[in-house]
Amino acid sequence: MLKIQEIREIIKLIDQSNIDEFTYENEGSKISLKKHNEQTVVNAQPATPVVQVPTLSQQQSAPAPVTQTQVAPQSDATPVQEAPKQEDANLHKVTSPMVGTFYSSPSPDADVYVKAGDKVSESSVVCIVEAMKLFNEIEAEVKGEIVEVLVENGQLVEYGQPLFLVKTV
């Protein structure tokens, strides 16, 4: 049987992911979670506020309240990154194989695995993605040089989200 803290962690991970339905069965116990989103946003970026200006006929009758609507950015949203100056043909994206939390070092007091300018091989560990208390080492997959780190330490990452750009050799 799962502990309450483990269930809360699963709920948090499901809530922060794009999964709509999740079911877990173990030893006769069953947990089923479903999200019912009113609206699906694809590739959402923080929007500027939109102000509704009352028309002339509305101004003459009764004063209409001015409303503001804004698309709320997702929590821990990745800031928009500028494209690197190099050609994309030689760049390999190291992506996250799962939903979880990105860590750039093996422990809080240790040095980061890699930073921009570091040389890596196919088997070089570049980061850790933690999912449900399991720490998964992510390898570079290619031989080359780290051009850019695309996420911050401790940031929630999605499946397939680019983590690093590597200039292949």
MARVEXLUM-442632 format. One record per residue: x, z, y of N, C-alpha, C in turn. Coordinates in steps of 0.1 Angstrom, whole numbers, padded with zeros to 4 digits, always signed. Atoms other than C-alpha are relative to their C-alpha. Example, Ala and Ser with C-alpha at 12.3 -4.5 7.8 and 13.67 -1.06 7.14 Angstrom:
! MARVEXLUM-442632
+0009+0000-0012+0123+0078-0045+0009+0000+0012;-0009+0000-0011+0137+0071-0011-0008+0008+0011;
//
This chain:
! MARVEXLUM-442632
+0009+0000-0012+0000+0000+0000+0009+0000+0012;-0007+0001-0013+0012-0009+0035-0002+0013+0008;+0001-0011-0009+0019+0018+0060-0006-0005+0013;+0007+0004-0012+0000+0018+0093+0010-0007+0009;-0010+0007-0009+0032+0009+0112+0003-0014-0004;-0002+0014+0005+0038-0021+0089-0012-0009+0003;+0012+0007-0004+0002-0032+0095+0000-0004+0015;-0001+0003-0015+0007-0029+0133+0010-0011+0002;-0010+0010-0001+0039-0049+0130-0005-0014-0004;+0006+0013+0004+0021-0077+0111-0010-0005+0010;+0010+0004-0011-0007-0077+0137+0007-0005+0012;-0007+0005-0012+0018-0080+0165+0006-0013-0002;-0007+0013+0003+0037-0108+0148-0011-0012+0000;+0011+0010+0001+0004-0127+0140-0005-0003+0014;+0005+0001-0013-0008-0121+0176+0009-0009+0009;-0010+0007-0008+0024-0135+0191+0004-0014-0006;-0003+0013+0007+0025-0165+0167-0011-0010+0002;+0011+0009-0001+0004-0196+0165-0008-0001-0013;+0008-0001+0012-0010-0186+0131-0014+0005+0003;+0014-0004-0003-0048-0183+0132-0006+0009-0011;+0006-0008+0011-0055-0167+0098+0012+0005-0009;-0011-0006+0009-0033-0144+0075-0007+0009-0010;+0006-0009+0010-0042-0128+0042+0012+0005-0009;-0011-0006+0008-0019-0104+0022-0007+0008-0011;+0005-0008+0011-0027-0090-0012+0011+0006-0008;-0010-0007+0007-0007-0064-0031-0006+0011-0008;+0005-0011+0008-0016-0041-0060-0014+0004+0003;+0014-0002-0002-0053-0044-0055-0004+0002+0015;+0003-0001-0014-0051-0040-0017+0000-0014+0007;+0000+0013-0007-0060-0069+0006-0002+0002+0015;+0001+0000-0014-0055-0074+0043-0002-0014+0005;+0003+0014-0005-0071-0104+0061-0001+0001+0015;+0000+0000-0015-0064-0111+0098-0004-0014+0004;+0004+0012-0006-0081-0138+0118+0000+0001+0015;+0001+0001-0015-0076-0149+0154-0011-0009+0004;+0010+0008-0005-0105-0163+0173+0003-0003+0014;-0004+0003-0014-0090-0180+0203-0011-0009+0006;+0009+0009-0007-0114-0195+0228+0006-0013+0005;-0006+0011-0006-0089-0219+0241+0014-0002-0007;-0013+0003+0006-0058-0236+0225+0008-0007+0011;-0009+0006-0010-0029-0244+0249+0012-0005-0007;-0012+0006+0006-0002-0267+0238+0010-0003+0011;-0011+0001-0010+0032-0267+0256-0004+0005+0013;+0004-0006-0012+0019-0244+0282+0012+0005+0008;-0010-0005-0009+0040-0237+0312-0007+0008+0011;+0007-0007-0011+0033-0212+0340-0005-0010+0011;+0006+0009-0010+0009-0229+0364+0000+0006+0013;+0002-0005-0013+0007-0225+0401-0014+0004+0002;+0014-0004-0002-0024-0208+0414-0008-0011+0006;+0009+0010-0005-0054-0231+0420-0010+0008+0008;+0009-0007-0009-0075-0220+0450-0012-0010+0002;+0012+0008-0002-0111-0232+0451-0005+0002+0015;+0004-0001-0014-0120-0241+0487-0015-0003+0001;+0014+0003-0001-0157-0239+0496-0003-0013+0008;+0003+0012-0007-0173-0271+0507-0008+0003+0012;+0007-0002-0013-0190-0276+0541-0014+0006-0002;+0013-0005+0002-0225-0270+0527+0000+0014-0004;-0001-0014+0004-0214-0238+0511+0004+0009+0011;-0004-0009-0011-0198-0225+0543-0012+0002+0009;+0011-0002-0009-0230-0231+0563-0011+0010-0006;+0010-0009+0006-0253-0212+0538+0005+0014-0001;-0005-0014+0002-0237-0181+0524+0015-0001-0002;-0015+0001+0002-0200-0173+0524+0003+0001-0015;-0004+0000+0014-0187-0182+0490+0013+0007-0002;-0013-0006+0002-0160-0161+0475+0010-0010-0005;-0011+0009+0004-0126-0178+0471+0005+0006-0013;-0005-0004+0013-0115-0176+0435+0013-0006-0003;-0013+0006+0004-0081-0181+0420-0001+0000-0015;-0001+0001+0014-0076-0193+0385+0015-0004-0003;-0014+0003+0004-0042-0194+0368+0001+0001-0015;-0003+0000+0014-0031-0202+0333+0010+0011-0002;-0009-0011+0002-0015-0170+0321+0011-0004-0010;-0010+0004+0010+0019-0176+0305+0000+0010-0012;-0001-0009+0012+0024-0163+0270+0010+0010+0002;-0010-0010-0002+0042-0131+0267+0013-0004-0006;-0013+0004+0004+0079-0135+0263+0002-0015-0001;-0001+0014+0000+0076-0171+0272+0014-0004+0003;-0013+0005-0003+0108-0191+0272+0000-0007+0013;-0001+0007-0013+0119-0201+0307+0004-0014-0003;-0004+0014+0002+0122-0238+0312+0015-0002+0002;-0014+0003-0001+0157-0249+0305+0003-0013+0005;-0004+0013-0005+0175-0277+0323+0007-0007-0012;-0007+0008+0010+0187-0305+0301+0015+0001+0002;-0014+0000-0002+0224-0303+0294+0005-0013+0006;-0005+0012-0006+0246-0328+0312+0005-0010-0010;-0005+0009+0011+0260-0343+0279-0011-0009-0005;+0010+0009+0007+0243-0371+0260-0006+0007-0012;+0007-0007+0011+0217-0359+0236+0003-0006-0014;-0004+0006+0013+0230-0383+0209+0009+0008-0008;-0010-0008+0007+0259-0360+0200-0004+0015-0001;+0004-0014+0000+0239-0328+0203-0010+0003-0012;+0008-0004+0011+0224-0310+0173-0007+0013+0004;+0008-0012-0003+0196-0284+0178+0000+0009-0012;+0002-0010+0010+0199-0253+0157-0013+0007+0002;+0014-0005-0002+0163-0242+0152-0003+0012-0008;+0004-0012+0007+0146-0210+0141-0008-0004-0013;+0007+0003+0012+0135-0212+0104-0013+0008-0002;+0012-0009+0002+0108-0186+0110-0004+0006+0014;+0004-0008-0012+0089-0165+0136+0007+0013-0001;-0007-0013+0000+0108-0134+0145+0007+0003+0013;-0007-0004-0012+0131-0117+0170+0014-0005-0001;-0014+0006+0000+0164-0134+0180+0010+0011+0004;-0010-0009-0003+0195-0113+0180+0013-0008+0000;-0012+0007-0001+0228-0127+0192+0013+0007-0006;-0011-0008+0006+0250-0100+0176-0005+0008-0012;+0004-0008+0012+0250-0080+0143-0005+0014+0003;+0005-0014-0004+0244-0047+0162+0001+0000+0015;+0000-0001-0015+0238-0037+0198+0013+0002+0007;-0014-0002-0006+0274-0026+0204+0010-0010-0005;-0009+0010+0004+0290-0056+0187+0000-0012+0009;-0001+0012-0007+0302-0088+0202-0010-0010-0005;+0009+0011+0004+0279-0119+0201+0007-0008-0011;-0005+0009+0010+0283-0142+0172+0007-0012+0006;-0005+0012-0007+0288-0173+0194-0005+0000+0014;+0005+0003-0014+0286-0183+0231+0004-0014+0003;-0003+0014-0004+0289-0216+0249+0015-0002+0000;-0014+0003+0000+0322-0232+0243+0007+0004-0014;-0006-0004+0013+0328-0216+0208-0001-0012-0010;+0000+0009+0011+0337-0238+0179-0006+0006-0012;+0007-0005+0012+0316-0235+0147+0001-0010-0011;+0001+0009+0012+0315-0249+0112-0014+0001-0006;+0013+0000+0006+0286-0256+0090-0005+0013-0005;+0004-0013+0006+0286-0221+0075+0002+0011+0010;-0002-0010-0010+0293-0202+0107-0013+0007+0004;+0012-0007-0004+0267-0175+0114-0001+0000+0015;+0001+0000-0015+0254-0180+0150-0009+0010+0005;+0010-0010-0005+0226-0154+0152-0007+0006-0012;+0009-0006+0009+0201-0132+0134-0014-0002+0005;+0014+0000-0003+0164-0137+0133-0007+0011-0009;+0006-0011+0008+0145-0105+0123-0015-0003-0001;+0014+0002+0003+0111-0109+0107-0004+0011-0010;+0005-0011+0008+0092-0079+0093+0011+0008-0006;-0011-0009+0003+0123-0057+0092+0011-0007-0010;-0010+0007+0008+0143-0084+0073+0009-0007+0010;-0010+0006-0010+0175-0096+0092+0005-0012-0007;-0004+0013+0006+0181-0133+0084+0011-0006+0008;-0011+0007-0007+0215-0148+0093-0003-0015+0001;+0002+0014-0002+0212-0182+0108+0014-0007+0002;-0012+0007+0000+0240-0207+0102+0000-0012+0010;-0001+0011-0010+0252-0235+0126-0005-0013-0006;+0004+0013+0007+0244-0263+0100+0009-0012+0002;-0008+0011-0003+0269-0286+0116+0014+0005+0005;-0013-0004-0006+0306-0286+0127+0000-0005+0014;-0001+0004-0014+0311-0287+0164+0002+0011+0010;-0002-0009-0011+0310-0268+0197-0013+0004+0006;+0013-0005-0006+0282-0246+0211+0000-0004+0014;+0001+0005-0014+0271-0263+0243-0009+0010+0008;+0009-0008-0007+0242-0240+0252-0008+0010-0009;+0009-0010+0007+0224-0208+0240-0014-0001+0007;+0013+0002-0006+0187-0215+0246-0009+0012+0001;+0009-0012+0000+0172-0180+0240+0008+0012+0004;-0006-0013-0004+0179-0145+0252+0000+0010-0012;-0001-0010+0010+0189-0116+0230-0013+0009+0000;+0012-0008+0001+0158-0097+0218-0013-0008+0002;+0012+0008-0002+0134-0126+0225-0007-0004-0012;+0008+0004+0011+0106-0135+0202+0001-0016-0001;-0001+0014+0002+0111-0170+0187-0010-0005-0010;+0010+0007+0008+0087-0194+0170+0007-0008-0011;-0005+0009+0011+0092-0215+0138+0003-0013+0007;-0004+0013-0005+0112-0246+0147+0005+0000+0015;-0005-0001-0014+0121-0234+0182+0015-0001+0001;-0015+0002-0001+0156-0246+0193+0006+0013+0005;-0008-0012-0003+0181-0217+0195+0013-0004+0007;-0013+0004-0005+0214-0235+0202+0001-0015+0001;-0004+0014+0000+0227-0269+0212+0014-0001-0004;-0014+0001+0005+0258-0279+0193+0005-0015+0002;-0006+0013-0001+0280-0309+0202+0008-0002-0013;-0006+0003+0013+0289-0324+0169+0013-0007+0001;-0013+0007-0001+0324-0336+0161+0001-0010-0012;
//
